Amino acid sequence: MHAVSDPVSFDDTAVAFAHRSDADLNRAYRIYQLINNRPLTWLGTRLTPWAIQAGLPVKGLLRSTLFRLFCGGETLQECEEVIHRLSRFGVYTILDYGVEAKQREDEFDRTTDSILDAIRFAAPLSHVPFVSIKITGICRFALLEKRHAGVALSPEEQQEWQRVNDRLLRICMAAQQHRIGVMVDAEESWIQDPIDELADQMMQRFNRSSAVVLNTFQLYRHDRLAFLRRSFEAAQQGGYVLGAKLVRGAYMEKERRRAARLGYASPIQPDKAACDRDFDEAIRFCLHRLSAVFLCVASHNEKSNLLATQLARQLRYPADHPHLWFSQLFGMSDNITFNLTHAGFRAAKYLPYGPVAEVVPYLMRRAQENTSVAGMSSRELLLLRRERQRRKKSDRHAAVS
Ligand SMILES: Cc1cc2nc3c(=O)[nH]c(=O)nc-3n(C[C@H](O)[C@H](O)[C@H](O)COP(=O)(O)OP(=O)(O)OC[C@H]3O[C@@H](n4cnc5c(N)ncnc54)[C@H](O)[C@@H]3O)c2cc1C
């Protein structure tokens, strides 16, 4: 049992980047400098998907830059080095098979097999407690859309839906057998109801004593705090543990654009403050019920992570309570992940992997969210710069003394 040290600080760059050699730190710094260039990122995120599709030789460049910074490798075996490096510092890994937006049944079956491979791969590794899954990786988007809209499915579509259920069931059964958790990602609001339905069914079946399955709650939606409360009530009544991964949400612009185009009220909160308020309230809600909720705070927001650590302390939970997890994306917010781990909490990196060409959409999202805001350096760039300066100073100090 690890007592919560207080206050947790996310400022210690020596802890944050101890896993990076000087060469590795400098490489990350140079890549973030490129991403920070707004016009370059604007152009790159538009041209790269096109160049990949056109078969232009850009994969090598992508592999040595964004892919290397944000992904574990093309295969599970290639991820092993990263997993071991993180585990040496006590950081866990969540395997995220990064292939997105498939259309055909054979592709859905292949994704299912890849996730099953990931579960078997993770089983003997003490520092890989979860895999993640996007339901759009095992189900046609249009089918989810139709089910969400409450449109009756044809007999063929009903069979198709049954096959989706079967795929997820196989994944959860394997996960339970190998003692691995499954995090079901949240996606666009117009396909989310059937994703919630699937996650709820699996939680009901597999979360009897602790959580095998976690659903994801996007607090940038104004209706999700109420949905979290309803999900908790349903879990209480159904006698199962609620698995709750809390995120703010990744599709804000797309959501707003669609709502405006089709003329319905946007599901997104009116402003960032409202989103932050609900996210933090969701943390409080879950932490106050930790014996019945398995919580993963999935955020790069320092205030929200700090709130969770402070409340955990007030409620006298051990930092390594088995129902309390934190997670950040690989290549981002190492200051949060590594300092949380240093303070005794369970923190994990979401580690995407897969063929370079397939993870392009993911890489483009990461590049966009890390570019400069109004000419300012991104937070990642500032942290890397501080650590480079700190190392230079301590080298000079060592040379003098
Ligand atoms: C481990 C992990 C797993 C994730 N899984 C998912 C997932 O399954 N599904 C998913 O959708 N996302 C997922 N995300 C991404 C996440 O939703 C956020 O996009 C991202 O983490 C940024 O939010 P933040 O809490 O880190 O921090 P912050 O930087 O504090 O918040 C930025 C976020 O706030 C919200 N926001 C910004 N401006 C406004 C505004 N004006 N009004 C309302 N809201 C606003 C947006 O969601 C934006 O992304 C995941 C993130 C992590 C770290």
The ligand as an SDF file (V2000), in Angstrom:
LIG
                    3D

 53 58  0  0  0  0  0  0  0  0999 V2000
   -5.6750    8.0370  -22.1720 C   0  0  0  0  0  0  0  0  0  0  0  0
   -6.6200    8.8270  -23.0240 C   0  0  0  0  0  0  0  0  0  0  0  0
   -7.6860    8.1800  -23.6340 C   0  0  0  0  0  0  0  0  0  0  0  0
   -8.5920    8.9250  -24.4230 C   0  0  0  0  0  0  0  0  0  0  0  0
   -9.6800    8.2960  -24.9820 N   0  0  0  0  0  0  0  0  0  0  0  0
  -10.6070    9.0340  -25.6310 C   0  0  0  0  0  0  0  0  0  0  0  0
  -11.8260    8.4400  -26.0940 C   0  0  0  0  0  0  0  0  0  0  0  0
  -12.0840    7.2550  -25.9240 O   0  0  0  0  0  0  0  0  0  0  0  0
  -12.7080    9.2480  -26.7430 N   0  0  0  0  0  0  0  0  0  0  0  0
  -12.4810   10.5970  -26.9330 C   0  0  0  0  0  0  0  0  0  0  0  0
  -13.3370   11.2920  -27.5010 O   0  0  0  0  0  0  0  0  0  0  0  0
  -11.3410   11.1670  -26.5030 N   0  0  0  0  0  0  0  0  0  0  0  0
  -10.4150   10.4310  -25.8600 C   0  0  0  0  0  0  0  0  0  0  0  0
   -9.2650   11.0360  -25.4070 N   0  0  0  0  0  0  0  0  0  0  0  0
   -8.9560   12.4560  -25.7870 C   0  0  0  0  0  0  0  0  0  0  0  0
   -9.6000   13.4170  -24.8110 C   0  0  0  0  0  0  0  0  0  0  0  0
  -10.9820   13.3470  -25.0130 O   0  0  0  0  0  0  0  0  0  0  0  0
   -9.1840   14.8720  -25.0170 C   0  0  0  0  0  0  0  0  0  0  0  0
   -9.3640   15.2680  -26.3450 O   0  0  0  0  0  0  0  0  0  0  0  0
   -7.7770   15.2050  -24.6710 C   0  0  0  0  0  0  0  0  0  0  0  0
   -7.2820   14.4010  -23.6630 O   0  0  0  0  0  0  0  0  0  0  0  0
   -7.6990   16.6830  -24.2220 C   0  0  0  0  0  0  0  0  0  0  0  0
   -8.3950   16.8990  -23.0040 O   0  0  0  0  0  0  0  0  0  0  0  0
   -7.6620   16.9780  -21.5900 P   0  0  0  0  0  0  0  0  0  0  0  0
   -8.5600   16.5350  -20.5080 O   0  0  0  0  0  0  0  0  0  0  0  0
   -6.4280   16.2160  -21.7230 O   0  0  0  0  0  0  0  0  0  0  0  0
   -7.2340   18.4690  -21.3520 O   0  0  0  0  0  0  0  0  0  0  0  0
   -7.5450   19.9700  -21.6910 P   0  0  0  0  0  0  0  0  0  0  0  0
   -6.4040   20.3750  -22.5460 O   0  0  0  0  0  0  0  0  0  0  0  0
   -7.8080   20.6890  -20.4430 O   0  0  0  0  0  0  0  0  0  0  0  0
   -8.8690   20.0390  -22.5240 O   0  0  0  0  0  0  0  0  0  0  0  0
   -8.9710   20.1330  -23.9090 C   0  0  0  0  0  0  0  0  0  0  0  0
  -10.3300   19.5590  -24.2330 C   0  0  0  0  0  0  0  0  0  0  0  0
  -11.3700   20.3630  -23.6340 O   0  0  0  0  0  0  0  0  0  0  0  0
  -12.5190   20.3540  -24.4560 C   0  0  0  0  0  0  0  0  0  0  0  0
  -12.7850   21.7450  -24.8580 N   0  0  0  0  0  0  0  0  0  0  0  0
  -11.8770   22.6430  -25.3340 C   0  0  0  0  0  0  0  0  0  0  0  0
  -12.4880   23.8240  -25.6070 N   0  0  0  0  0  0  0  0  0  0  0  0
  -13.7920   23.6630  -25.3070 C   0  0  0  0  0  0  0  0  0  0  0  0
  -14.9310   24.5170  -25.3980 C   0  0  0  0  0  0  0  0  0  0  0  0
  -14.8240   25.7720  -25.8560 N   0  0  0  0  0  0  0  0  0  0  0  0
  -16.1170   24.0260  -25.0270 N   0  0  0  0  0  0  0  0  0  0  0  0
  -16.2350   22.7580  -24.5660 C   0  0  0  0  0  0  0  0  0  0  0  0
  -15.2010   21.9000  -24.4600 N   0  0  0  0  0  0  0  0  0  0  0  0
  -13.9950   22.3480  -24.8230 C   0  0  0  0  0  0  0  0  0  0  0  0
  -12.1900   19.4750  -25.6390 C   0  0  0  0  0  0  0  0  0  0  0  0
  -12.6440   18.1750  -25.3310 O   0  0  0  0  0  0  0  0  0  0  0  0
  -10.6770   19.5130  -25.7180 C   0  0  0  0  0  0  0  0  0  0  0  0
  -10.1340   18.3510  -26.3260 O   0  0  0  0  0  0  0  0  0  0  0  0
   -8.3790   10.3180  -24.6080 C   0  0  0  0  0  0  0  0  0  0  0  0
   -7.3190   10.9550  -23.9620 C   0  0  0  0  0  0  0  0  0  0  0  0
   -6.4580   10.2400  -23.1650 C   0  0  0  0  0  0  0  0  0  0  0  0
   -5.3530   10.9680  -22.4850 C   0  0  0  0  0  0  0  0  0  0  0  0
  1  2  1  0
  2  3  1  0
  2 52  2  0
  3  4  2  0
  4  5  1  0
  4 50  1  0
  5  6  2  0
  6  7  1  0
  6 13  1  0
  7  8  2  0
  7  9  1  0
  9 10  1  0
 10 11  2  0
 10 12  1  0
 12 13  2  0
 13 14  1  0
 14 15  1  0
 14 50  1  0
 15 16  1  0
 16 17  1  0
 16 18  1  0
 18 19  1  0
 18 20  1  0
 20 21  1  0
 20 22  1  0
 22 23  1  0
 23 24  1  0
 24 25  2  0
 24 26  1  0
 24 27  1  0
 27 28  1  0
 28 29  2  0
 28 30  1  0
 28 31  1  0
 31 32  1  0
 32 33  1  0
 33 34  1  0
 33 48  1  0
 34 35  1  0
 35 36  1  0
 35 46  1  0
 36 37  1  0
 36 45  1  0
 37 38  2  0
 38 39  1  0
 39 40  1  0
 39 45  2  0
 40 41  1  0
 40 42  2  0
 42 43  1  0
 43 44  2  0
 44 45  1  0
 46 47  1  0
 46 48  1  0
 48 49  1  0
 50 51  2  0
 51 52  1  0
 52 53  1  0
M  END
$$$$
